[in-house]
Amino acid sequence: MTSLSQNVGRENETMGEITALAPLPQRTLDNWHRFVASGDHGLLASLLSEHIVFRSPFVQSPIPGRKATLLVLTTVVQIFENFRYYRTFIGGSHDVALEFGANIGKWQLKGIDLIKFNETGEIVEFEVMVRPIKALAALGEEMGNRIGPQLARLKEAGGNQP
């Protein structure tokens, strides 16, 4: 009979087999960090698949398409203050989680960006989780004030129409 600690050790070994992103996703991740530092919209557009799916912490249904995702991501980098990434977790050759912290008004927040890349290195899925709830509410209010109606139109149009 195998003990629990022996099973956990084997699971960790299995989970630890992939310790780096594939080269194309790694290049995209490096460029993602450049976008966050610069706010360069053109750079961000080149990183996203036309068919990206964005999952927001505010809404239940995914937000499809490059244009809608560009709108969300370029807006949020303007709202966050003192944004920085703390840790990177590699989930596979095409999957990464980035732990971040920032301020929004008087609130400090922590969050995770879950990013999935396709074989060409484009971002195909981007999911954001944020805590605590009061910071999330402040972020949601500010995002709604800035882009609410525009994002709703894009979402209704499938994410990519003007």
Rosetta constraint file for C-alpha pairs under 8 A:
AtomPair CA 2 CA 6 HARMONIC 6.39 0.50
AtomPair CA 2 CA 7 HARMONIC 6.95 0.50
AtomPair CA 3 CA 7 HARMONIC 6.53 0.50
AtomPair CA 4 CA 8 HARMONIC 6.21 0.50
AtomPair CA 5 CA 9 HARMONIC 6.18 0.50
AtomPair CA 6 CA 10 HARMONIC 6.43 0.50
AtomPair CA 7 CA 11 HARMONIC 6.26 0.50
AtomPair CA 8 CA 12 HARMONIC 6.22 0.50
AtomPair CA 9 CA 13 HARMONIC 6.29 0.50
AtomPair CA 10 CA 14 HARMONIC 6.24 0.50
AtomPair CA 11 CA 15 HARMONIC 6.07 0.50
AtomPair CA 12 CA 16 HARMONIC 5.91 0.50
AtomPair CA 13 CA 17 HARMONIC 6.47 0.50
AtomPair CA 18 CA 90 HARMONIC 7.47 0.50
AtomPair CA 18 CA 91 HARMONIC 7.47 0.50
AtomPair CA 18 CA 92 HARMONIC 5.62 0.50
AtomPair CA 18 CA 93 HARMONIC 6.49 0.50
AtomPair CA 19 CA 90 HARMONIC 6.26 0.50
AtomPair CA 19 CA 92 HARMONIC 7.44 0.50
AtomPair CA 19 CA 93 HARMONIC 7.94 0.50
AtomPair CA 20 CA 90 HARMONIC 6.34 0.50
AtomPair CA 20 CA 92 HARMONIC 7.39 0.50
AtomPair CA 20 CA 93 HARMONIC 6.26 0.50
AtomPair CA 21 CA 25 HARMONIC 6.13 0.50
AtomPair CA 21 CA 26 HARMONIC 5.48 0.50
AtomPair CA 21 CA 90 HARMONIC 6.81 0.50
AtomPair CA 21 CA 92 HARMONIC 6.66 0.50
AtomPair CA 21 CA 93 HARMONIC 4.26 0.50
AtomPair CA 21 CA 94 HARMONIC 5.91 0.50
AtomPair CA 21 CA 95 HARMONIC 7.32 0.50
AtomPair CA 21 CA 96 HARMONIC 7.84 0.50
AtomPair CA 22 CA 26 HARMONIC 6.08 0.50
AtomPair CA 22 CA 93 HARMONIC 4.95 0.50
AtomPair CA 22 CA 94 HARMONIC 6.45 0.50
AtomPair CA 23 CA 27 HARMONIC 6.21 0.50
AtomPair CA 24 CA 28 HARMONIC 6.32 0.50
AtomPair CA 24 CA 119 HARMONIC 7.59 0.50
AtomPair CA 24 CA 120 HARMONIC 6.24 0.50
AtomPair CA 24 CA 121 HARMONIC 4.52 0.50
AtomPair CA 25 CA 29 HARMONIC 6.08 0.50
AtomPair CA 25 CA 93 HARMONIC 7.84 0.50
AtomPair CA 25 CA 94 HARMONIC 6.18 0.50
AtomPair CA 25 CA 117 HARMONIC 5.99 0.50
AtomPair CA 25 CA 118 HARMONIC 7.76 0.50
AtomPair CA 25 CA 119 HARMONIC 7.92 0.50
AtomPair CA 25 CA 120 HARMONIC 7.54 0.50
AtomPair CA 25 CA 121 HARMONIC 4.22 0.50
AtomPair CA 25 CA 122 HARMONIC 6.99 0.50
AtomPair CA 26 CA 30 HARMONIC 6.16 0.50
AtomPair CA 26 CA 121 HARMONIC 7.69 0.50
AtomPair CA 27 CA 31 HARMONIC 6.26 0.50
AtomPair CA 27 CA 121 HARMONIC 7.52 0.50
AtomPair CA 28 CA 32 HARMONIC 6.03 0.50
AtomPair CA 28 CA 47 HARMONIC 6.10 0.50
AtomPair CA 28 CA 121 HARMONIC 6.06 0.50
AtomPair CA 28 CA 122 HARMONIC 6.83 0.50
AtomPair CA 28 CA 123 HARMONIC 7.79 0.50
AtomPair CA 29 CA 33 HARMONIC 6.37 0.50
AtomPair CA 30 CA 34 HARMONIC 6.49 0.50
AtomPair CA 31 CA 35 HARMONIC 6.19 0.50
AtomPair CA 31 CA 43 HARMONIC 7.42 0.50
AtomPair CA 31 CA 44 HARMONIC 7.95 0.50
AtomPair CA 31 CA 47 HARMONIC 7.61 0.50
AtomPair CA 32 CA 36 HARMONIC 6.29 0.50
AtomPair CA 32 CA 44 HARMONIC 6.90 0.50
AtomPair CA 32 CA 47 HARMONIC 7.36 0.50
AtomPair CA 33 CA 37 HARMONIC 6.28 0.50
AtomPair CA 34 CA 38 HARMONIC 6.06 0.50
AtomPair CA 35 CA 39 HARMONIC 5.10 0.50
AtomPair CA 35 CA 40 HARMONIC 5.47 0.50
AtomPair CA 35 CA 41 HARMONIC 7.50 0.50
AtomPair CA 35 CA 43 HARMONIC 6.29 0.50
AtomPair CA 35 CA 44 HARMONIC 6.05 0.50
AtomPair CA 36 CA 77 HARMONIC 6.84 0.50
AtomPair CA 39 CA 74 HARMONIC 6.84 0.50
AtomPair CA 39 CA 77 HARMONIC 7.01 0.50
AtomPair CA 40 CA 44 HARMONIC 6.55 0.50
AtomPair CA 41 CA 45 HARMONIC 6.27 0.50
AtomPair CA 41 CA 70 HARMONIC 7.64 0.50
AtomPair CA 41 CA 74 HARMONIC 6.81 0.50
AtomPair CA 42 CA 46 HARMONIC 6.60 0.50
AtomPair CA 43 CA 47 HARMONIC 6.85 0.50
AtomPair CA 44 CA 48 HARMONIC 6.82 0.50
AtomPair CA 44 CA 70 HARMONIC 7.30 0.50
AtomPair CA 45 CA 66 HARMONIC 7.39 0.50
AtomPair CA 45 CA 70 HARMONIC 6.76 0.50
AtomPair CA 46 CA 122 HARMONIC 7.99 0.50
AtomPair CA 47 CA 121 HARMONIC 7.77 0.50
AtomPair CA 47 CA 122 HARMONIC 5.30 0.50
AtomPair CA 47 CA 123 HARMONIC 6.10 0.50
AtomPair CA 48 CA 52 HARMONIC 6.46 0.50
AtomPair CA 48 CA 66 HARMONIC 6.35 0.50
AtomPair CA 48 CA 122 HARMONIC 5.26 0.50
AtomPair CA 48 CA 123 HARMONIC 4.79 0.50
AtomPair CA 48 CA 124 HARMONIC 6.65 0.50
AtomPair CA 49 CA 65 HARMONIC 7.99 0.50
AtomPair CA 49 CA 66 HARMONIC 6.56 0.50
AtomPair CA 49 CA 122 HARMONIC 5.27 0.50
AtomPair CA 49 CA 123 HARMONIC 5.65 0.50
AtomPair CA 49 CA 124 HARMONIC 5.47 0.50
AtomPair CA 50 CA 65 HARMONIC 5.92 0.50
AtomPair CA 50 CA 66 HARMONIC 5.02 0.50
AtomPair CA 51 CA 64 HARMONIC 6.74 0.50
AtomPair CA 51 CA 65 HARMONIC 4.97 0.50
AtomPair CA 51 CA 66 HARMONIC 6.36 0.50
AtomPair CA 51 CA 124 HARMONIC 6.69 0.50
AtomPair CA 52 CA 64 HARMONIC 6.11 0.50
AtomPair CA 52 CA 65 HARMONIC 5.14 0.50
AtomPair CA 52 CA 66 HARMONIC 5.88 0.50
AtomPair CA 52 CA 69 HARMONIC 7.57 0.50
AtomPair CA 52 CA 123 HARMONIC 6.63 0.50
AtomPair CA 52 CA 124 HARMONIC 4.26 0.50
AtomPair CA 52 CA 125 HARMONIC 5.52 0.50
AtomPair CA 52 CA 126 HARMONIC 7.59 0.50
AtomPair CA 53 CA 62 HARMONIC 6.28 0.50
AtomPair CA 53 CA 63 HARMONIC 5.78 0.50
AtomPair CA 53 CA 64 HARMONIC 4.58 0.50
AtomPair CA 53 CA 65 HARMONIC 6.13 0.50
AtomPair CA 53 CA 69 HARMONIC 7.72 0.50
AtomPair CA 53 CA 124 HARMONIC 6.22 0.50
AtomPair CA 53 CA 125 HARMONIC 4.92 0.50
AtomPair CA 53 CA 126 HARMONIC 6.45 0.50
AtomPair CA 54 CA 62 HARMONIC 5.75 0.50
AtomPair CA 54 CA 63 HARMONIC 4.96 0.50
AtomPair CA 54 CA 64 HARMONIC 6.15 0.50
AtomPair CA 54 CA 65 HARMONIC 7.77 0.50
AtomPair CA 54 CA 69 HARMONIC 6.14 0.50
AtomPair CA 54 CA 125 HARMONIC 5.94 0.50
AtomPair CA 54 CA 126 HARMONIC 4.90 0.50
AtomPair CA 54 CA 127 HARMONIC 5.81 0.50
AtomPair CA 55 CA 59 HARMONIC 7.70 0.50
AtomPair CA 55 CA 60 HARMONIC 7.99 0.50
AtomPair CA 55 CA 61 HARMONIC 7.33 0.50
AtomPair CA 55 CA 62 HARMONIC 4.82 0.50
AtomPair CA 55 CA 63 HARMONIC 6.11 0.50
AtomPair CA 55 CA 125 HARMONIC 7.81 0.50
AtomPair CA 55 CA 126 HARMONIC 6.22 0.50
AtomPair CA 55 CA 127 HARMONIC 4.48 0.50
AtomPair CA 55 CA 128 HARMONIC 6.37 0.50
AtomPair CA 56 CA 60 HARMONIC 7.69 0.50
AtomPair CA 56 CA 62 HARMONIC 7.08 0.50
AtomPair CA 56 CA 63 HARMONIC 7.55 0.50
AtomPair CA 56 CA 127 HARMONIC 6.22 0.50
AtomPair CA 56 CA 128 HARMONIC 5.67 0.50
AtomPair CA 56 CA 129 HARMONIC 7.48 0.50
AtomPair CA 57 CA 127 HARMONIC 7.90 0.50
AtomPair CA 57 CA 128 HARMONIC 5.94 0.50
AtomPair CA 57 CA 129 HARMONIC 5.54 0.50
AtomPair CA 57 CA 130 HARMONIC 6.76 0.50
AtomPair CA 57 CA 136 HARMONIC 7.88 0.50
AtomPair CA 58 CA 140 HARMONIC 6.58 0.50
AtomPair CA 63 CA 68 HARMONIC 6.97 0.50
AtomPair CA 63 CA 69 HARMONIC 7.32 0.50
AtomPair CA 63 CA 155 HARMONIC 6.08 0.50
AtomPair CA 63 CA 159 HARMONIC 6.66 0.50
AtomPair CA 64 CA 68 HARMONIC 6.87 0.50
AtomPair CA 64 CA 69 HARMONIC 7.42 0.50
AtomPair CA 64 CA 155 HARMONIC 6.79 0.50
AtomPair CA 64 CA 158 HARMONIC 5.99 0.50
AtomPair CA 64 CA 159 HARMONIC 4.82 0.50
AtomPair CA 64 CA 160 HARMONIC 7.72 0.50
AtomPair CA 65 CA 69 HARMONIC 6.29 0.50
AtomPair CA 65 CA 158 HARMONIC 6.73 0.50
AtomPair CA 65 CA 159 HARMONIC 4.28 0.50
AtomPair CA 65 CA 160 HARMONIC 5.24 0.50
AtomPair CA 66 CA 70 HARMONIC 5.94 0.50
AtomPair CA 66 CA 159 HARMONIC 6.78 0.50
AtomPair CA 66 CA 160 HARMONIC 6.18 0.50
AtomPair CA 67 CA 71 HARMONIC 6.21 0.50
AtomPair CA 67 CA 154 HARMONIC 7.63 0.50
AtomPair CA 67 CA 159 HARMONIC 6.08 0.50
AtomPair CA 67 CA 160 HARMONIC 5.01 0.50
AtomPair CA 67 CA 161 HARMONIC 7.42 0.50
AtomPair CA 67 CA 162 HARMONIC 7.93 0.50
AtomPair CA 68 CA 72 HARMONIC 6.33 0.50
AtomPair CA 68 CA 151 HARMONIC 6.33 0.50
AtomPair CA 68 CA 154 HARMONIC 5.92 0.50
AtomPair CA 68 CA 155 HARMONIC 7.00 0.50
AtomPair CA 68 CA 159 HARMONIC 5.04 0.50
AtomPair CA 68 CA 160 HARMONIC 6.46 0.50
AtomPair CA 69 CA 73 HARMONIC 6.04 0.50
AtomPair CA 69 CA 159 HARMONIC 7.84 0.50
AtomPair CA 70 CA 74 HARMONIC 5.82 0.50
AtomPair CA 71 CA 75 HARMONIC 6.09 0.50
AtomPair CA 71 CA 147 HARMONIC 7.74 0.50
AtomPair CA 71 CA 151 HARMONIC 7.42 0.50
AtomPair CA 72 CA 76 HARMONIC 6.16 0.50
AtomPair CA 72 CA 147 HARMONIC 7.85 0.50
AtomPair CA 72 CA 151 HARMONIC 7.84 0.50
AtomPair CA 73 CA 77 HARMONIC 6.36 0.50
AtomPair CA 74 CA 78 HARMONIC 6.79 0.50
AtomPair CA 75 CA 79 HARMONIC 6.54 0.50
AtomPair CA 75 CA 143 HARMONIC 7.34 0.50
AtomPair CA 75 CA 146 HARMONIC 7.81 0.50
AtomPair CA 75 CA 147 HARMONIC 7.86 0.50
AtomPair CA 76 CA 80 HARMONIC 6.18 0.50
AtomPair CA 76 CA 143 HARMONIC 7.22 0.50
AtomPair CA 79 CA 104 HARMONIC 6.89 0.50
AtomPair CA 79 CA 139 HARMONIC 7.87 0.50
AtomPair CA 79 CA 142 HARMONIC 7.61 0.50
AtomPair CA 80 CA 102 HARMONIC 5.93 0.50
AtomPair CA 80 CA 103 HARMONIC 5.84 0.50
AtomPair CA 80 CA 104 HARMONIC 5.61 0.50
AtomPair CA 81 CA 102 HARMONIC 5.69 0.50
AtomPair CA 81 CA 103 HARMONIC 4.91 0.50
AtomPair CA 81 CA 104 HARMONIC 6.10 0.50
AtomPair CA 82 CA 101 HARMONIC 7.76 0.50
AtomPair CA 82 CA 102 HARMONIC 5.18 0.50
AtomPair CA 82 CA 103 HARMONIC 6.02 0.50
AtomPair CA 83 CA 100 HARMONIC 7.16 0.50
AtomPair CA 83 CA 101 HARMONIC 5.77 0.50
AtomPair CA 83 CA 102 HARMONIC 4.25 0.50
AtomPair CA 83 CA 103 HARMONIC 7.02 0.50
AtomPair CA 84 CA 100 HARMONIC 5.62 0.50
AtomPair CA 84 CA 101 HARMONIC 5.66 0.50
AtomPair CA 84 CA 102 HARMONIC 6.54 0.50
AtomPair CA 85 CA 98 HARMONIC 6.64 0.50
AtomPair CA 85 CA 99 HARMONIC 5.73 0.50
AtomPair CA 85 CA 100 HARMONIC 4.21 0.50
AtomPair CA 85 CA 101 HARMONIC 6.50 0.50
AtomPair CA 86 CA 98 HARMONIC 7.51 0.50
AtomPair CA 86 CA 99 HARMONIC 5.57 0.50
AtomPair CA 86 CA 100 HARMONIC 5.54 0.50
AtomPair CA 86 CA 101 HARMONIC 7.38 0.50
AtomPair CA 87 CA 98 HARMONIC 5.91 0.50
AtomPair CA 87 CA 99 HARMONIC 5.18 0.50
AtomPair CA 87 CA 100 HARMONIC 7.37 0.50
AtomPair CA 88 CA 96 HARMONIC 6.98 0.50
AtomPair CA 88 CA 97 HARMONIC 5.82 0.50
AtomPair CA 88 CA 98 HARMONIC 4.68 0.50
AtomPair CA 88 CA 99 HARMONIC 6.39 0.50
AtomPair CA 89 CA 96 HARMONIC 5.65 0.50
AtomPair CA 89 CA 97 HARMONIC 4.98 0.50
AtomPair CA 89 CA 98 HARMONIC 6.37 0.50
AtomPair CA 90 CA 95 HARMONIC 6.20 0.50
AtomPair CA 90 CA 96 HARMONIC 4.63 0.50
AtomPair CA 90 CA 97 HARMONIC 6.49 0.50
AtomPair CA 91 CA 95 HARMONIC 5.01 0.50
AtomPair CA 91 CA 96 HARMONIC 5.38 0.50
AtomPair CA 91 CA 97 HARMONIC 7.22 0.50
AtomPair CA 92 CA 96 HARMONIC 7.15 0.50
AtomPair CA 94 CA 116 HARMONIC 5.78 0.50
AtomPair CA 94 CA 117 HARMONIC 5.03 0.50
AtomPair CA 94 CA 118 HARMONIC 6.82 0.50
AtomPair CA 94 CA 119 HARMONIC 7.75 0.50
AtomPair CA 94 CA 121 HARMONIC 7.90 0.50
AtomPair CA 95 CA 114 HARMONIC 7.53 0.50
AtomPair CA 95 CA 115 HARMONIC 5.81 0.50
AtomPair CA 95 CA 116 HARMONIC 4.63 0.50
AtomPair CA 95 CA 117 HARMONIC 6.38 0.50
AtomPair CA 96 CA 114 HARMONIC 6.02 0.50
AtomPair CA 96 CA 115 HARMONIC 5.35 0.50
AtomPair CA 96 CA 116 HARMONIC 6.66 0.50
AtomPair CA 97 CA 112 HARMONIC 6.40 0.50
AtomPair CA 97 CA 113 HARMONIC 5.51 0.50
AtomPair CA 97 CA 114 HARMONIC 4.54 0.50
AtomPair CA 97 CA 115 HARMONIC 6.23 0.50
AtomPair CA 98 CA 112 HARMONIC 5.43 0.50
AtomPair CA 98 CA 113 HARMONIC 5.07 0.50
AtomPair CA 98 CA 114 HARMONIC 6.63 0.50
AtomPair CA 99 CA 110 HARMONIC 7.42 0.50
AtomPair CA 99 CA 111 HARMONIC 5.78 0.50
AtomPair CA 99 CA 112 HARMONIC 4.55 0.50
AtomPair CA 99 CA 113 HARMONIC 6.60 0.50
AtomPair CA 100 CA 110 HARMONIC 5.74 0.50
AtomPair CA 100 CA 111 HARMONIC 5.20 0.50
AtomPair CA 100 CA 112 HARMONIC 6.05 0.50
AtomPair CA 100 CA 113 HARMONIC 7.75 0.50
AtomPair CA 101 CA 108 HARMONIC 7.37 0.50
AtomPair CA 101 CA 109 HARMONIC 5.61 0.50
AtomPair CA 101 CA 110 HARMONIC 4.43 0.50
AtomPair CA 101 CA 111 HARMONIC 6.21 0.50
AtomPair CA 102 CA 108 HARMONIC 5.94 0.50
AtomPair CA 102 CA 109 HARMONIC 5.49 0.50
AtomPair CA 102 CA 110 HARMONIC 6.68 0.50
AtomPair CA 103 CA 107 HARMONIC 5.57 0.50
AtomPair CA 103 CA 108 HARMONIC 4.48 0.50
AtomPair CA 103 CA 109 HARMONIC 5.99 0.50
AtomPair CA 104 CA 108 HARMONIC 6.52 0.50
AtomPair CA 104 CA 109 HARMONIC 7.61 0.50
AtomPair CA 104 CA 135 HARMONIC 6.86 0.50
AtomPair CA 104 CA 138 HARMONIC 7.00 0.50
AtomPair CA 104 CA 139 HARMONIC 6.69 0.50
AtomPair CA 105 CA 138 HARMONIC 7.93 0.50
AtomPair CA 107 CA 134 HARMONIC 7.47 0.50
AtomPair CA 107 CA 135 HARMONIC 5.39 0.50
AtomPair CA 107 CA 138 HARMONIC 7.97 0.50
AtomPair CA 108 CA 135 HARMONIC 6.64 0.50
AtomPair CA 109 CA 130 HARMONIC 6.80 0.50
AtomPair CA 109 CA 131 HARMONIC 5.74 0.50
AtomPair CA 109 CA 132 HARMONIC 6.24 0.50
AtomPair CA 109 CA 135 HARMONIC 5.85 0.50
AtomPair CA 109 CA 136 HARMONIC 7.73 0.50
AtomPair CA 110 CA 130 HARMONIC 5.84 0.50
AtomPair CA 110 CA 131 HARMONIC 5.56 0.50
AtomPair CA 110 CA 132 HARMONIC 7.37 0.50
AtomPair CA 111 CA 128 HARMONIC 7.10 0.50
AtomPair CA 111 CA 129 HARMONIC 5.33 0.50
AtomPair CA 111 CA 130 HARMONIC 4.25 0.50
AtomPair CA 111 CA 131 HARMONIC 6.21 0.50
AtomPair CA 112 CA 128 HARMONIC 5.81 0.50
AtomPair CA 112 CA 129 HARMONIC 5.24 0.50
AtomPair CA 112 CA 130 HARMONIC 6.69 0.50
AtomPair CA 113 CA 126 HARMONIC 6.84 0.50
AtomPair CA 113 CA 127 HARMONIC 5.74 0.50
AtomPair CA 113 CA 128 HARMONIC 4.72 0.50
AtomPair CA 113 CA 129 HARMONIC 6.65 0.50
AtomPair CA 114 CA 125 HARMONIC 7.77 0.50
AtomPair CA 114 CA 126 HARMONIC 5.71 0.50
AtomPair CA 114 CA 127 HARMONIC 5.00 0.50
AtomPair CA 114 CA 128 HARMONIC 6.35 0.50
AtomPair CA 115 CA 123 HARMONIC 6.79 0.50
AtomPair CA 115 CA 124 HARMONIC 7.73 0.50
AtomPair CA 115 CA 125 HARMONIC 5.69 0.50
AtomPair CA 115 CA 126 HARMONIC 4.72 0.50
AtomPair CA 115 CA 127 HARMONIC 6.57 0.50
AtomPair CA 116 CA 123 HARMONIC 5.84 0.50
AtomPair CA 116 CA 124 HARMONIC 5.77 0.50
AtomPair CA 116 CA 125 HARMONIC 5.00 0.50
AtomPair CA 116 CA 126 HARMONIC 6.61 0.50
AtomPair CA 117 CA 121 HARMONIC 5.35 0.50
AtomPair CA 117 CA 122 HARMONIC 5.32 0.50
AtomPair CA 117 CA 123 HARMONIC 4.44 0.50
AtomPair CA 117 CA 124 HARMONIC 5.42 0.50
AtomPair CA 117 CA 125 HARMONIC 7.04 0.50
AtomPair CA 118 CA 122 HARMONIC 5.52 0.50
AtomPair CA 118 CA 123 HARMONIC 6.49 0.50
AtomPair CA 118 CA 124 HARMONIC 6.18 0.50
AtomPair CA 130 CA 135 HARMONIC 7.88 0.50
AtomPair CA 130 CA 136 HARMONIC 6.10 0.50
AtomPair CA 131 CA 135 HARMONIC 6.57 0.50
AtomPair CA 131 CA 136 HARMONIC 6.17 0.50
AtomPair CA 132 CA 136 HARMONIC 6.32 0.50
AtomPair CA 133 CA 137 HARMONIC 6.03 0.50
AtomPair CA 134 CA 138 HARMONIC 6.24 0.50
AtomPair CA 135 CA 139 HARMONIC 6.14 0.50
AtomPair CA 136 CA 140 HARMONIC 6.02 0.50
AtomPair CA 137 CA 141 HARMONIC 6.11 0.50
AtomPair CA 138 CA 142 HARMONIC 6.27 0.50
AtomPair CA 139 CA 143 HARMONIC 6.05 0.50
AtomPair CA 140 CA 144 HARMONIC 5.96 0.50
AtomPair CA 141 CA 145 HARMONIC 6.16 0.50
AtomPair CA 142 CA 146 HARMONIC 6.25 0.50
AtomPair CA 143 CA 147 HARMONIC 5.85 0.50
AtomPair CA 143 CA 148 HARMONIC 6.61 0.50
AtomPair CA 144 CA 148 HARMONIC 4.10 0.50
AtomPair CA 144 CA 149 HARMONIC 7.69 0.50
AtomPair CA 147 CA 151 HARMONIC 5.80 0.50
AtomPair CA 148 CA 152 HARMONIC 6.16 0.50
AtomPair CA 149 CA 153 HARMONIC 6.36 0.50
AtomPair CA 150 CA 154 HARMONIC 6.38 0.50
AtomPair CA 151 CA 155 HARMONIC 6.03 0.50
AtomPair CA 152 CA 156 HARMONIC 6.17 0.50
AtomPair CA 153 CA 157 HARMONIC 6.21 0.50
AtomPair CA 154 CA 158 HARMONIC 6.27 0.50
AtomPair CA 154 CA 159 HARMONIC 4.59 0.50
AtomPair CA 154 CA 160 HARMONIC 6.31 0.50
AtomPair CA 154 CA 161 HARMONIC 6.06 0.50
AtomPair CA 154 CA 162 HARMONIC 6.96 0.50
AtomPair CA 155 CA 159 HARMONIC 4.76 0.50
AtomPair CA 157 CA 161 HARMONIC 5.85 0.50
